[in-house]
């Protein structure tokens, strides 16, 4: 399953102001047994903590920034820390630039068949009565009429609902996540921008599954929902503690507790993390060779065997957590 909340926050920078929407930190509420189980899972992965690293080898220095793609006033401190590195850099590398993301948004008009069910049955027909009722309950907070939402493709509806209603004002006001704030610094200093994803790859990642798999993913997204916006609060608070890996492993534990097949979650993470990391590795190494660069990608991409930090280590870079 290539979408749901984790996918939404992994790809797009201006989705929600989770601090303003804050409710509960679900990880902080774990009992001692569950917390120990979570830490065991986290410890299995290389570089499980930290959002800021320096990677060095002769002739090349890279500042690696694990980003949060959501607006938050606390980003100002991170921008201040990273600004000198960007000002001195030959290149800033992002997952996707603001221009590329704007192009995807424009495609809702130019390529509606990617985003909407333009023929055949709608979601009202494709979901059972209980599933549709649950969706209508979610939609009521967004002001989206059911007849309109029924024509959304499942992946697009899941991403739309991943933006909590309380965050819509921030989105509409143009507040940005850390990636785009760093891009702004680079643009002001005439530092070139490199991109790891392209539009066609992103659309294939988001919309490439069959309709049936997309429906399975929408059901998975519904199963991940907790009261209020607790998922977002948990993710954001763990990010600012430098513990993005905890969010991934906590999501896996939570689904297991709900008797949702963990394989579905692992398939989703394979698509949005591991496969992308693997595809990025040769691009990153080519881009940074012989350069001073800043590499800014979602914090969940830093840890793990396929993560960008391990990739740099394999390429002979010495890593220092900042």
C-alpha positions in Angstrom: 0.0 0.0 0.0 1.7 3.1 -1.2 -0.1 5.8 0.7 -2.0 6.6 4.0 -0.8 9.1 6.6 2.8 8.0 6.6 2.9 8.4 2.8 1.3 11.8 2.9 3.8 13.2 5.4 6.7 11.5 3.7 6.2 13.2 0.4 4.5 16.5 0.7 5.9 19.4 2.7 2.9 21.7 3.5 0.3 19.3 4.8 -0.4 20.2 8.4 0.6 22.2 11.5 0.6 19.3 13.9 1.7 21.4 16.8 -1.4 23.6 16.4 -3.5 20.5 16.1 -1.8 18.8 19.0 -3.7 16.3 21.1 -1.8 13.4 22.6 1.6 11.8 22.3 0.7 8.1 21.9 4.2 6.9 22.5 4.5 8.8 25.7 1.4 6.9 26.9 2.9 3.4 26.5 3.4 1.3 29.5 6.8 -0.1 30.4 6.4 -3.4 28.6 5.3 -1.8 25.3 7.9 0.9 25.5 10.6 -1.8 25.9 9.2 -3.7 22.9 9.3 -0.5 20.9 12.9 0.3 21.8 13.9 -3.3 20.9 12.5 -2.7 17.4 14.1 0.7 17.0 17.6 -0.5 18.1 17.7 -3.0 15.3 18.2 -0.2 12.8 21.4 1.7 12.1 21.3 5.4 13.0 18.0 5.2 14.8 18.3 8.7 16.3 19.3 12.2 15.1 18.1 14.7 12.5 21.4 16.4 11.7 24.7 14.8 10.6 27.9 15.7 8.8 29.4 13.2 6.3 33.0 13.7 5.2 35.6 12.2 3.0 38.5 13.8 1.1 37.2 16.3 -1.3 33.5 16.1 -0.2 31.5 17.3 2.8 27.8 16.8 3.2 25.5 18.2 5.8 22.6 15.7 6.1 19.3 17.1 7.4 16.4 14.9 8.4 13.3 17.0 7.7 9.7 17.2 8.8 7.5 18.0 5.8 5.0 19.8 8.1 5.0 23.5 9.1 6.1 24.1 12.7 7.5 27.3 14.3 10.3 25.2 15.8 11.8 24.8 12.3 13.2 28.4 12.6 15.9 27.1 15.0 16.9 24.3 12.6 17.0 26.7 9.6 19.4 29.0 11.7 21.7 26.0 12.3 21.7 24.8 8.7 21.8 28.2 7.0 25.7 28.6 7.1 26.1 25.2 5.5 23.7 26.1 2.7 25.3 29.5 2.1 28.7 27.7 1.6 27.3 24.8 -0.3 27.7 23.9 -4.0 24.3 22.2 -4.0 21.2 21.6 -1.9 19.6 18.2 -2.6 15.9 17.7 -1.9 13.4 14.9 -2.5 11.4 17.3 -4.7 11.4 21.0 -5.2 8.5 23.3 -4.6 8.2 23.7 -8.4 7.8 19.9 -8.9 5.2 19.7 -6.1 3.2 22.6 -7.7 3.3 20.7 -11.0 1.7 17.7 -9.4 -1.0 19.8 -7.9 -1.7 21.3 -11.3 -2.1 17.8 -12.7 -5.4 17.4 -10.9 -6.8 19.5 -13.7 -4.7 18.4 -16.6 -4.6 14.7 -15.8 -7.9 14.1 -13.8 -7.9 10.3 -14.5 -4.9 9.9 -12.2 -6.7 11.5 -9.3 -10.4 10.8 -9.9 -12.7 7.9 -10.9 -13.7 9.4 -14.2 -15.8 6.3 -15.2 -17.3 3.2 -13.7 -18.4 2.8 -10.1 -17.7 5.4 -7.4 -16.4 4.7 -3.9 -20.0 4.5 -2.7 -20.3 1.3 -4.7 -16.7 0.1 -4.1 -16.8 0.2 -0.3 -19.2 -1.5 2.0 -21.8 0.4 4.0 -19.8 0.6 7.2 -16.6 1.7 5.4 -18.5 4.4 3.5 -20.2 5.6 6.7 -16.8 5.9 8.4 -15.5 7.9 5.5 -18.6 10.2 5.5 -18.0 10.8 9.2 -14.4 11.9 8.4 -15.5 14.0 5.4 -18.0 15.9 7.5 -15.2 17.8 9.2 -13.7 18.9 5.9 -16.8 20.3 4.2 -16.4 17.9 1.3 -19.7 16.6 0.0 -19.9 12.8 -0.1 -21.0 12.7 -3.8 -17.8 14.6 -4.6 -15.5 12.6 -2.5 -16.9 9.4 -3.9 -15.2 10.2 -7.2 -11.8 10.6 -5.7 -9.4 7.7 -6.3 -8.7 5.9 -3.0 -5.1 7.1 -2.8 -6.0 10.7 -3.4 -8.8 10.6 -0.9 -6.5 9.1 1.8 -4.0 11.9 1.2 -6.7 14.5 1.3 -8.0 13.2 4.6 -4.4 13.1 6.0 -4.6 16.8 6.3 -6.4 17.4 9.6 -9.2 20.0 9.5 -7.5 22.2 12.1 -4.5 22.5 9.8 -6.4 23.8 6.7 -5.9 27.4 7.6 -2.1 26.9 7.8 -2.0 25.1 4.5 -4.1 27.8 2.8 -1.9 30.5 4.3 1.1 28.9 2.6 3.0 27.8 5.7 5.8 25.4 4.8 7.7 22.5 6.1 11.5 22.4 6.7 12.4 21.3 3.2 10.9 24.3 1.5 12.3 26.7 4.2 15.8 25.3 3.3 15.0 25.7 -0.4 14.2 29.4 0.2 17.6 29.9 1.9 19.3 28.2 -1.1 17.4 30.3 -3.6 18.3 33.5 -1.9 22.0 32.6 -2.0 21.9 31.3 -5.6 22.7 27.8 -4.5 21.5 25.2 -7.1 18.8 22.7 -6.2 19.1 19.0 -7.0 16.1 16.7 -6.8 16.0 12.9 -6.0 12.5 12.2 -7.2 10.8 13.2 -10.5 7.1 13.8 -11.2 6.5 10.6 -13.0 8.1 8.5 -10.3 6.1 10.3 -7.6 2.8 9.8 -9.4 3.6 6.1 -10.0 4.5 5.7 -6.3 1.2 7.4 -5.3 -1.2 6.1 -7.9 0.5 3.1 -9.5 -1.4 0.4 -7.6 -4.5 -1.3 -9.0 -7.8 0.1 -7.8 -8.3 -2.9 -5.5 -4.9 -2.3 -3.9 -5.8 1.3 -3.5 -9.0 0.3 -1.7 -7.0 -2.0 0.6 -4.7 1.0 1.3 -7.7 3.2 2.1 -9.0 0.6 4.5 -5.5 0.5 6.1 -5.5 4.2 6.5 -8.9 4.1 8.2 -7.6 1.4 10.6 -4.6 3.7 11.5 -6.8 6.6 12.5 -6.9 7.3 16.2 -9.1 9.9 18.0 -8.4 13.4 17.1 -5.0 14.1 15.6 -2.9 12.1 18.0 -1.0 10.4 15.2 0.3 13.7 13.9 1.1 15.0 17.4 3.1 11.8 18.1 5.0 12.0 14.9 5.9 15.7 15.3 7.0 15.4 18.9 9.2 12.4 18.2 10.7 14.2 15.3 11.8 17.1 17.4 13.3 14.6 19.8 15.3 13.2 17.0 13.4 9.9 17.1 11.7 9.5 13.7 12.4 5.8 13.7 10.2 5.4 16.8 7.2 6.6 14.7 7.7 3.9 12.1 8.1 1.1 14.5 5.3 2.4 16.7 3.0 2.3 13.7 3.9 -1.3 13.0 3.2 -2.2 16.7 -0.1 -0.4 16.7 -1.4 -2.2 13.6 -0.4 -5.5 15.0 -2.5 -4.7 18.2 -5.5 -4.0 15.9 -5.1 -7.4 14.2 -4.3 -5.6 10.9 -1.8 -7.7 8.8 1.6 -6.2 9.4 2.5 -7.2 5.9 0.3 -4.4 4.5 2.3 -1.9 6.5 5.6 -3.4 5.5 4.6 -3.3 1.9 3.7 0.4 2.2 7.0 1.2 3.9 8.9 -0.8 1.3 7.5 1.5 -1.4 7.8 4.8 0.3 11.1 4.3 2.2 13.3 1.3 1.2 12.7 1.3 -2.5 13.1 5.1 -2.8 16.3 5.0 -0.7 17.7 2.3 -2.9 16.9 4.4 -6.0 18.3 7.5 -4.5 21.7 6.0 -3.4 23.5 6.2 -6.7 22.0 9.6 -7.5 23.1 11.1 -4.1 26.6 9.7 -4.5 27.0 11.2 -8.0 25.6 14.6 -6.9 27.9 15.0 -3.9 31.1 13.7 -5.4 33.8 16.4 -4.9 31.3 18.9 -3.6 30.2 20.7 -0.4 26.5 19.9 -0.2 23.4 19.8 2.0 21.2 16.8 1.7 17.7 17.4 3.1 15.3 14.4 3.1 12.5 13.2 5.4 13.8 12.1 8.7 12.5 8.6 8.2 14.9 8.2 5.3 18.0 8.6 7.5 17.9 5.3 9.5 18.0 1.7 8.5 20.2 -0.4 6.2 18.8 1.3 3.1 18.8 4.7 4.8 20.9 7.6 3.4 23.3 7.6 6.3 24.2 3.9 5.8 24.6 4.7 2.1 27.1 7.4 2.8 28.9 5.1 5.2 29.2 2.5 2.5 30.6 5.0 0.1 33.5 5.8 2.5 32.1 8.8 4.3 32.8 9.4 8.0 29.6 10.4 9.8 29.3 12.7 12.8 26.0 13.4 14.5 25.6 17.2 15.1 
